[in-house]
Amino acid sequence: MKNVGVIGAGAWGTALAVAARRAGARVRIWGRDRDVVASINRTHRNA
């Protein structure tokens, strides 16, 4: 399994992370706003 890191938790970063995960990679997203990152971790969605 490959590891993928995505810098940025906005719309594009989230889309890239989803695509990588669907391709079977382990994904880590780094974001500037802790609340946004916590929300993504909790809901698996970027609202």
PDBQT receptor file of N, H, CA, C and O in Angstrom, charges set to zero:
ATOM      1  N   MET A   1       0.843  -1.166   0.000  1.00  0.00    +0.000 N 
ATOM      2  CA  MET A   1       0.000   0.000   0.000  1.00  0.00    +0.000 C 
ATOM      3  C   MET A   1       0.897   1.240   0.000  1.00  0.00    +0.000 C 
ATOM      4  O   MET A   1       1.836   1.336   0.789  1.00  0.00    +0.000 OA
ATOM      5  N   LYS A   2       0.602   2.176  -0.880  1.00  0.00    +0.000 N 
ATOM      6  H   LYS A   2      -0.162   2.098  -1.521  1.00  0.00    +0.000 HD
ATOM      7  CA  LYS A   2       1.378   3.409  -0.961  1.00  0.00    +0.000 C 
ATOM      8  C   LYS A   2       0.850   4.434   0.028  1.00  0.00    +0.000 C 
ATOM      9  O   LYS A   2      -0.326   4.425   0.390  1.00  0.00    +0.000 OA
ATOM     10  N   ASN A   3       1.738   5.313   0.458  1.00  0.00    +0.000 N 
ATOM     11  H   ASN A   3       2.694   5.321   0.164  1.00  0.00    +0.000 HD
ATOM     12  CA  ASN A   3       1.370   6.429   1.324  1.00  0.00    +0.000 C 
ATOM     13  C   ASN A   3       1.345   7.698   0.496  1.00  0.00    +0.000 C 
ATOM     14  O   ASN A   3       2.263   7.952  -0.283  1.00  0.00    +0.000 OA
ATOM     15  N   VAL A   4       0.302   8.493   0.659  1.00  0.00    +0.000 N 
ATOM     16  H   VAL A   4      -0.443   8.286   1.293  1.00  0.00    +0.000 HD
ATOM     17  CA  VAL A   4       0.164   9.747  -0.071  1.00  0.00    +0.000 C 
ATOM     18  C   VAL A   4      -0.080  10.860   0.932  1.00  0.00    +0.000 C 
ATOM     19  O   VAL A   4      -0.909  10.722   1.831  1.00  0.00    +0.000 OA
ATOM     20  N   GLY A   5       0.636  11.955   0.780  1.00  0.00    +0.000 N 
ATOM     21  H   GLY A   5       1.310  12.067   0.049  1.00  0.00    +0.000 HD
ATOM     22  CA  GLY A   5       0.411  13.140   1.601  1.00  0.00    +0.000 C 
ATOM     23  C   GLY A   5      -0.151  14.249   0.739  1.00  0.00    +0.000 C 
ATOM     24  O   GLY A   5       0.321  14.483  -0.374  1.00  0.00    +0.000 OA
ATOM     25  N   VAL A   6      -1.163  14.931   1.255  1.00  0.00    +0.000 N 
ATOM     26  H   VAL A   6      -1.546  14.740   2.159  1.00  0.00    +0.000 HD
ATOM     27  CA  VAL A   6      -1.788  16.041   0.541  1.00  0.00    +0.000 C 
ATOM     28  C   VAL A   6      -1.673  17.272   1.423  1.00  0.00    +0.000 C 
ATOM     29  O   VAL A   6      -2.110  17.266   2.574  1.00  0.00    +0.000 OA
ATOM     30  N   ILE A   7      -1.081  18.328   0.879  1.00  0.00    +0.000 N 
ATOM     31  H   ILE A   7      -0.726  18.333  -0.055  1.00  0.00    +0.000 HD
ATOM     32  CA  ILE A   7      -0.972  19.583   1.613  1.00  0.00    +0.000 C 
ATOM     33  C   ILE A   7      -2.109  20.479   1.162  1.00  0.00    +0.000 C 
ATOM     34  O   ILE A   7      -2.173  20.898   0.007  1.00  0.00    +0.000 OA
ATOM     35  N   GLY A   8      -2.995  20.762   2.087  1.00  0.00    +0.000 N 
ATOM     36  H   GLY A   8      -2.943  20.422   3.026  1.00  0.00    +0.000 HD
ATOM     37  CA  GLY A   8      -4.160  21.590   1.803  1.00  0.00    +0.000 C 
ATOM     38  C   GLY A   8      -5.432  20.779   1.960  1.00  0.00    +0.000 C 
ATOM     39  O   GLY A   8      -5.580  19.718   1.355  1.00  0.00    +0.000 OA
ATOM     40  N   ALA A   9      -6.346  21.281   2.772  1.00  0.00    +0.000 N 
ATOM     41  H   ALA A   9      -6.226  22.143   3.264  1.00  0.00    +0.000 HD
ATOM     42  CA  ALA A   9      -7.584  20.556   3.069  1.00  0.00    +0.000 C 
ATOM     43  C   ALA A   9      -8.791  21.232   2.435  1.00  0.00    +0.000 C 
ATOM     44  O   ALA A   9      -9.922  21.055   2.889  1.00  0.00    +0.000 OA
ATOM     45  N   GLY A  10      -8.548  22.000   1.393  1.00  0.00    +0.000 N 
ATOM     46  H   GLY A  10      -7.630  22.144   1.024  1.00  0.00    +0.000 HD
ATOM     47  CA  GLY A  10      -9.653  22.638   0.679  1.00  0.00    +0.000 C 
ATOM     48  C   GLY A  10     -10.285  21.677  -0.307  1.00  0.00    +0.000 C 
ATOM     49  O   GLY A  10     -10.085  20.464  -0.229  1.00  0.00    +0.000 OA
ATOM     50  N   ALA A  11     -11.044  22.226  -1.228  1.00  0.00    +0.000 N 
ATOM     51  H   ALA A  11     -11.207  23.211  -1.291  1.00  0.00    +0.000 HD
ATOM     52  CA  ALA A  11     -11.771  21.396  -2.194  1.00  0.00    +0.000 C 
ATOM     53  C   ALA A  11     -10.826  20.536  -3.036  1.00  0.00    +0.000 C 
ATOM     54  O   ALA A  11     -11.069  19.342  -3.211  1.00  0.00    +0.000 OA
ATOM     55  N   TRP A  12      -9.754  21.130  -3.555  1.00  0.00    +0.000 N 
ATOM     56  H   TRP A  12      -9.557  22.100  -3.412  1.00  0.00    +0.000 HD
ATOM     57  CA  TRP A  12      -8.827  20.367  -4.402  1.00  0.00    +0.000 C 
ATOM     58  C   TRP A  12      -8.060  19.326  -3.600  1.00  0.00    +0.000 C 
ATOM     59  O   TRP A  12      -7.907  18.186  -4.040  1.00  0.00    +0.000 OA
ATOM     60  N   GLY A  13      -7.577  19.715  -2.422  1.00  0.00    +0.000 N 
ATOM     61  H   GLY A  13      -7.702  20.640  -2.064  1.00  0.00    +0.000 HD
ATOM     62  CA  GLY A  13      -6.842  18.763  -1.595  1.00  0.00    +0.000 C 
ATOM     63  C   GLY A  13      -7.693  17.578  -1.190  1.00  0.00    +0.000 C 
ATOM     64  O   GLY A  13      -7.233  16.436  -1.198  1.00  0.00    +0.000 OA
ATOM     65  N   THR A  14      -8.936  17.856  -0.837  1.00  0.00    +0.000 N 
ATOM     66  H   THR A  14      -9.310  18.784  -0.831  1.00  0.00    +0.000 HD
ATOM     67  CA  THR A  14      -9.849  16.786  -0.461  1.00  0.00    +0.000 C 
ATOM     68  C   THR A  14     -10.143  15.880  -1.650  1.00  0.00    +0.000 C 
ATOM     69  O   THR A  14     -10.184  14.658  -1.504  1.00  0.00    +0.000 OA
ATOM     70  N   ALA A  15     -10.348  16.470  -2.823  1.00  0.00    +0.000 N 
ATOM     71  H   ALA A  15     -10.315  17.462  -2.942  1.00  0.00    +0.000 HD
ATOM     72  CA  ALA A  15     -10.616  15.670  -4.028  1.00  0.00    +0.000 C 
ATOM     73  C   ALA A  15      -9.428  14.767  -4.357  1.00  0.00    +0.000 C 
ATOM     74  O   ALA A  15      -9.614  13.600  -4.702  1.00  0.00    +0.000 OA
ATOM     75  N   LEU A  16      -8.216  15.295  -4.254  1.00  0.00    +0.000 N 
ATOM     76  H   LEU A  16      -8.064  16.243  -3.974  1.00  0.00    +0.000 HD
ATOM     77  CA  LEU A  16      -7.026  14.474  -4.505  1.00  0.00    +0.000 C 
ATOM     78  C   LEU A  16      -6.909  13.346  -3.485  1.00  0.00    +0.000 C 
ATOM     79  O   LEU A  16      -6.560  12.218  -3.832  1.00  0.00    +0.000 OA
ATOM     80  N   ALA A  17      -7.202  13.659  -2.230  1.00  0.00    +0.000 N 
ATOM     81  H   ALA A  17      -7.486  14.575  -1.948  1.00  0.00    +0.000 HD
ATOM     82  CA  ALA A  17      -7.130  12.646  -1.182  1.00  0.00    +0.000 C 
ATOM     83  C   ALA A  17      -8.146  11.534  -1.423  1.00  0.00    +0.000 C 
ATOM     84  O   ALA A  17      -7.831  10.356  -1.252  1.00  0.00    +0.000 OA
ATOM     85  N   VAL A  18      -9.348  11.899  -1.815  1.00  0.00    +0.000 N 
ATOM     86  H   VAL A  18      -9.604  12.855  -1.954  1.00  0.00    +0.000 HD
ATOM     87  CA  VAL A  18     -10.384  10.897  -2.096  1.00  0.00    +0.000 C 
ATOM     88  C   VAL A  18      -9.960  10.012  -3.268  1.00  0.00    +0.000 C 
ATOM     89  O   VAL A  18     -10.113   8.792  -3.214  1.00  0.00    +0.000 OA
ATOM     90  N   ALA A  19      -9.430  10.623  -4.321  1.00  0.00    +0.000 N 
ATOM     91  H   ALA A  19      -9.306  11.614  -4.365  1.00  0.00    +0.000 HD
ATOM     92  CA  ALA A  19      -8.996   9.848  -5.490  1.00  0.00    +0.000 C 
ATOM     93  C   ALA A  19      -7.870   8.887  -5.116  1.00  0.00    +0.000 C 
ATOM     94  O   ALA A  19      -7.866   7.735  -5.551  1.00  0.00    +0.000 OA
ATOM     95  N   ALA A  20      -6.922   9.353  -4.317  1.00  0.00    +0.000 N 
ATOM     96  H   ALA A  20      -6.925  10.289  -3.964  1.00  0.00    +0.000 HD
ATOM     97  CA  ALA A  20      -5.812   8.495  -3.900  1.00  0.00    +0.000 C 
ATOM     98  C   ALA A  20      -6.308   7.352  -3.025  1.00  0.00    +0.000 C 
ATOM     99  O   ALA A  20      -5.854   6.216  -3.164  1.00  0.00    +0.000 OA
ATOM    100  N   ARG A  21      -7.232   7.649  -2.133  1.00  0.00    +0.000 N 
ATOM    101  H   ARG A  21      -7.601   8.572  -2.021  1.00  0.00    +0.000 HD
ATOM    102  CA  ARG A  21      -7.772   6.604  -1.248  1.00  0.00    +0.000 C 
ATOM    103  C   ARG A  21      -8.528   5.554  -2.044  1.00  0.00    +0.000 C 
ATOM    104  O   ARG A  21      -8.400   4.357  -1.786  1.00  0.00    +0.000 OA
ATOM    105  N   ARG A  22      -9.314   6.003  -3.008  1.00  0.00    +0.000 N 
ATOM    106  H   ARG A  22      -9.419   6.976  -3.218  1.00  0.00    +0.000 HD
ATOM    107  CA  ARG A  22     -10.060   5.058  -3.846  1.00  0.00    +0.000 C 
ATOM    108  C   ARG A  22      -9.125   4.187  -4.672  1.00  0.00    +0.000 C 
ATOM    109  O   ARG A  22      -9.484   3.073  -5.056  1.00  0.00    +0.000 OA
ATOM    110  N   ALA A  23      -7.918   4.695  -4.948  1.00  0.00    +0.000 N 
ATOM    111  H   ALA A  23      -7.627   5.599  -4.636  1.00  0.00    +0.000 HD
ATOM    112  CA  ALA A  23      -6.919   3.924  -5.690  1.00  0.00    +0.000 C 
ATOM    113  C   ALA A  23      -6.140   2.985  -4.770  1.00  0.00    +0.000 C 
ATOM    114  O   ALA A  23      -5.266   2.246  -5.225  1.00  0.00    +0.000 OA
ATOM    115  N   GLY A  24      -6.459   3.015  -3.474  1.00  0.00    +0.000 N 
ATOM    116  H   GLY A  24      -7.168   3.615  -3.104  1.00  0.00    +0.000 HD
ATOM    117  CA  GLY A  24      -5.850   2.079  -2.545  1.00  0.00    +0.000 C 
ATOM    118  C   GLY A  24      -4.717   2.618  -1.699  1.00  0.00    +0.000 C 
ATOM    119  O   GLY A  24      -4.076   1.854  -0.977  1.00  0.00    +0.000 OA
ATOM    120  N   ALA A  25      -4.453   3.908  -1.766  1.00  0.00    +0.000 N 
ATOM    121  H   ALA A  25      -4.973   4.529  -2.352  1.00  0.00    +0.000 HD
ATOM    122  CA  ALA A  25      -3.354   4.493  -0.996  1.00  0.00    +0.000 C 
ATOM    123  C   ALA A  25      -3.814   4.863   0.412  1.00  0.00    +0.000 C 
ATOM    124  O   ALA A  25      -4.996   5.104   0.657  1.00  0.00    +0.000 OA
ATOM    125  N   ARG A  26      -2.855   4.900   1.323  1.00  0.00    +0.000 N 
ATOM    126  H   ARG A  26      -1.895   4.704   1.124  1.00  0.00    +0.000 HD
ATOM    127  CA  ARG A  26      -3.083   5.473   2.649  1.00  0.00    +0.000 C 
ATOM    128  C   ARG A  26      -2.850   6.962   2.508  1.00  0.00    +0.000 C 
ATOM    129  O   ARG A  26      -1.833   7.377   1.953  1.00  0.00    +0.000 OA
ATOM    130  N   VAL A  27      -3.764   7.768   2.995  1.00  0.00    +0.000 N 
ATOM    131  H   VAL A  27      -4.591   7.431   3.446  1.00  0.00    +0.000 HD
ATOM    132  CA  VAL A  27      -3.701   9.208   2.745  1.00  0.00    +0.000 C 
ATOM    133  C   VAL A  27      -3.612   9.989   4.046  1.00  0.00    +0.000 C 
ATOM    134  O   VAL A  27      -4.289   9.680   5.026  1.00  0.00    +0.000 OA
ATOM    135  N   ARG A  28      -2.763  11.008   4.032  1.00  0.00    +0.000 N 
ATOM    136  H   ARG A  28      -2.213  11.260   3.236  1.00  0.00    +0.000 HD
ATOM    137  CA  ARG A  28      -2.685  11.955   5.141  1.00  0.00    +0.000 C 
ATOM    138  C   ARG A  28      -2.853  13.353   4.560  1.00  0.00    +0.000 C 
ATOM    139  O   ARG A  28      -2.154  13.735   3.622  1.00  0.00    +0.000 OA
ATOM    140  N   ILE A  29      -3.786  14.111   5.126  1.00  0.00    +0.000 N 
ATOM    141  H   ILE A  29      -4.354  13.801   5.889  1.00  0.00    +0.000 HD
ATOM    142  CA  ILE A  29      -4.044  15.483   4.677  1.00  0.00    +0.000 C 
ATOM    143  C   ILE A  29      -3.522  16.443   5.739  1.00  0.00    +0.000 C 
ATOM    144  O   ILE A  29      -3.798  16.279   6.927  1.00  0.00    +0.000 OA
ATOM    145  N   TRP A  30      -2.767  17.442   5.301  1.00  0.00    +0.000 N 
ATOM    146  H   TRP A  30      -2.543  17.575   4.336  1.00  0.00    +0.000 HD
ATOM    147  CA  TRP A  30      -2.330  18.507   6.188  1.00  0.00    +0.000 C 
ATOM    148  C   TRP A  30      -3.126  19.750   5.847  1.00  0.00    +0.000 C 
ATOM    149  O   TRP A  30      -3.215  20.140   4.683  1.00  0.00    +0.000 OA
ATOM    150  N   GLY A  31      -3.703  20.371   6.861  1.00  0.00    +0.000 N 
ATOM    151  H   GLY A  31      -3.630  20.055   7.806  1.00  0.00    +0.000 HD
ATOM    152  CA  GLY A  31      -4.485  21.581   6.643  1.00  0.00    +0.000 C 
ATOM    153  C   GLY A  31      -4.096  22.667   7.626  1.00  0.00    +0.000 C 
ATOM    154  O   GLY A  31      -3.529  22.394   8.684  1.00  0.00    +0.000 OA
ATOM    155  N   ARG A  32      -4.405  23.886   7.268  1.00  0.00    +0.000 N 
ATOM    156  H   ARG A  32      -4.865  24.108   6.408  1.00  0.00    +0.000 HD
ATOM    157  CA  ARG A  32      -4.052  25.049   8.070  1.00  0.00    +0.000 C 
ATOM    158  C   ARG A  32      -4.970  25.209   9.281  1.00  0.00    +0.000 C 
ATOM    159  O   ARG A  32      -4.527  25.646  10.343  1.00  0.00    +0.000 OA
ATOM    160  N   ASP A  33      -6.239  24.859   9.125  1.00  0.00    +0.000 N 
ATOM    161  H   ASP A  33      -6.599  24.505   8.262  1.00  0.00    +0.000 HD
ATOM    162  CA  ASP A  33      -7.242  25.084  10.165  1.00  0.00    +0.000 C 
ATOM    163  C   ASP A  33      -7.558  23.768  10.878  1.00  0.00    +0.000 C 
ATOM    164  O   ASP A  33      -8.124  22.853  10.280  1.00  0.00    +0.000 OA
ATOM    165  N   ARG A  34      -7.195  23.681  12.139  1.00  0.00    +0.000 N 
ATOM    166  H   ARG A  34      -6.735  24.425  12.624  1.00  0.00    +0.000 HD
ATOM    167  CA  ARG A  34      -7.394  22.437  12.900  1.00  0.00    +0.000 C 
ATOM    168  C   ARG A  34      -8.855  22.012  12.954  1.00  0.00    +0.000 C 
ATOM    169  O   ARG A  34      -9.154  20.818  12.925  1.00  0.00    +0.000 OA
ATOM    170  N   ASP A  35      -9.764  22.975  13.030  1.00  0.00    +0.000 N 
ATOM    171  H   ASP A  35      -9.521  23.944  13.053  1.00  0.00    +0.000 HD
ATOM    172  CA  ASP A  35     -11.188  22.639  13.092  1.00  0.00    +0.000 C 
ATOM    173  C   ASP A  35     -11.656  21.975  11.801  1.00  0.00    +0.000 C 
ATOM    174  O   ASP A  35     -12.443  21.030  11.838  1.00  0.00    +0.000 OA
ATOM    175  N   VAL A  36     -11.175  22.463  10.665  1.00  0.00    +0.000 N 
ATOM    176  H   VAL A  36     -10.535  23.231  10.635  1.00  0.00    +0.000 HD
ATOM    177  CA  VAL A  36     -11.536  21.862   9.373  1.00  0.00    +0.000 C 
ATOM    178  C   VAL A  36     -10.988  20.445   9.291  1.00  0.00    +0.000 C 
ATOM    179  O   VAL A  36     -11.694  19.524   8.879  1.00  0.00    +0.000 OA
ATOM    180  N   VAL A  37      -9.744  20.273   9.677  1.00  0.00    +0.000 N 
ATOM    181  H   VAL A  37      -9.171  21.021  10.011  1.00  0.00    +0.000 HD
ATOM    182  CA  VAL A  37      -9.124  18.946   9.637  1.00  0.00    +0.000 C 
ATOM    183  C   VAL A  37      -9.861  17.986  10.575  1.00  0.00    +0.000 C 
ATOM    184  O   VAL A  37     -10.108  16.835  10.214  1.00  0.00    +0.000 OA
ATOM    185  N   ALA A  38     -10.206  18.447  11.763  1.00  0.00    +0.000 N 
ATOM    186  H   ALA A  38     -10.005  19.382  12.057  1.00  0.00    +0.000 HD
ATOM    187  CA  ALA A  38     -10.946  17.600  12.707  1.00  0.00    +0.000 C 
ATOM    188  C   ALA A  38     -12.298  17.198  12.130  1.00  0.00    +0.000 C 
ATOM    189  O   ALA A  38     -12.729  16.056  12.289  1.00  0.00    +0.000 OA
ATOM    190  N   SER A  39     -12.961  18.128  11.466  1.00  0.00    +0.000 N 
ATOM    191  H   SER A  39     -12.611  19.055  11.337  1.00  0.00    +0.000 HD
ATOM    192  CA  SER A  39     -14.256  17.833  10.851  1.00  0.00    +0.000 C 
ATOM    193  C   SER A  39     -14.111  16.788   9.746  1.00  0.00    +0.000 C 
ATOM    194  O   SER A  39     -14.923  15.868   9.651  1.00  0.00    +0.000 OA
ATOM    195  N   ILE A  40     -13.079  16.929   8.910  1.00  0.00    +0.000 N 
ATOM    196  H   ILE A  40     -12.419  17.677   8.987  1.00  0.00    +0.000 HD
ATOM    197  CA  ILE A  40     -12.842  15.955   7.838  1.00  0.00    +0.000 C 
ATOM    198  C   ILE A  40     -12.546  14.580   8.436  1.00  0.00    +0.000 C 
ATOM    199  O   ILE A  40     -13.052  13.570   7.945  1.00  0.00    +0.000 OA
ATOM    200  N   ASN A  41     -11.737  14.534   9.484  1.00  0.00    +0.000 N 
ATOM    201  H   ASN A  41     -11.326  15.353   9.882  1.00  0.00    +0.000 HD
ATOM    202  CA  ASN A  41     -11.429  13.253  10.132  1.00  0.00    +0.000 C 
ATOM    203  C   ASN A  41     -12.676  12.607  10.722  1.00  0.00    +0.000 C 
ATOM    204  O   ASN A  41     -12.843  11.388  10.666  1.00  0.00    +0.000 OA
ATOM    205  N   ARG A  42     -13.538  13.425  11.280  1.00  0.00    +0.000 N 
ATOM    206  H   ARG A  42     -13.403  14.415  11.325  1.00  0.00    +0.000 HD
ATOM    207  CA  ARG A  42     -14.739  12.915  11.936  1.00  0.00    +0.000 C 
ATOM    208  C   ARG A  42     -15.798  12.452  10.938  1.00  0.00    +0.000 C 
ATOM    209  O   ARG A  42     -16.400  11.393  11.115  1.00  0.00    +0.000 OA
ATOM    210  N   THR A  43     -16.026  13.246   9.886  1.00  0.00    +0.000 N 
ATOM    211  H   THR A  43     -15.537  14.107   9.742  1.00  0.00    +0.000 HD
ATOM    212  CA  THR A  43     -17.144  12.981   8.974  1.00  0.00    +0.000 C 
ATOM    213  C   THR A  43     -16.724  12.368   7.639  1.00  0.00    +0.000 C 
ATOM    214  O   THR A  43     -17.555  11.855   6.891  1.00  0.00    +0.000 OA
ATOM    215  N   HIS A  44     -15.423  12.428   7.353  1.00  0.00    +0.000 N 
ATOM    216  H   HIS A  44     -14.748  12.845   7.961  1.00  0.00    +0.000 HD
ATOM    217  CA  HIS A  44     -14.890  11.970   6.059  1.00  0.00    +0.000 C 
ATOM    218  C   HIS A  44     -15.487  12.775   4.910  1.00  0.00    +0.000 C 
ATOM    219  O   HIS A  44     -15.635  12.264   3.800  1.00  0.00    +0.000 OA
ATOM    220  N   ARG A  45     -15.828  14.027   5.176  1.00  0.00    +0.000 N 
ATOM    221  H   ARG A  45     -15.707  14.442   6.078  1.00  0.00    +0.000 HD
ATOM    222  CA  ARG A  45     -16.362  14.945   4.162  1.00  0.00    +0.000 C 
ATOM    223  C   ARG A  45     -15.797  16.332   4.432  1.00  0.00    +0.000 C 
ATOM    224  O   ARG A  45     -15.482  16.676   5.571  1.00  0.00    +0.000 OA
ATOM    225  N   ASN A  46     -15.674  17.107   3.389  1.00  0.00    +0.000 N 
ATOM    226  H   ASN A  46     -15.930  16.827   2.464  1.00  0.00    +0.000 HD
ATOM    227  CA  ASN A  46     -15.257  18.500   3.526  1.00  0.00    +0.000 C 
ATOM    228  C   ASN A  46     -16.483  19.366   3.278  1.00  0.00    +0.000 C 
ATOM    229  O   ASN A  46     -16.899  19.565   2.136  1.00  0.00    +0.000 OA
ATOM    230  N   ALA A  47     -17.049  19.874   4.352  1.00  0.00    +0.000 N 
ATOM    231  H   ALA A  47     -16.710  19.713   5.280  1.00  0.00    +0.000 HD
ATOM    232  CA  ALA A  47     -18.298  20.645   4.239  1.00  0.00    +0.000 C 
ATOM    233  C   ALA A  47     -18.044  22.124   4.080  1.00  0.00    +0.000 C 
ATOM    234  O   ALA A  47     -18.990  22.905   3.972  1.00  0.00    +0.000 OA
TER     235      ALA A  47
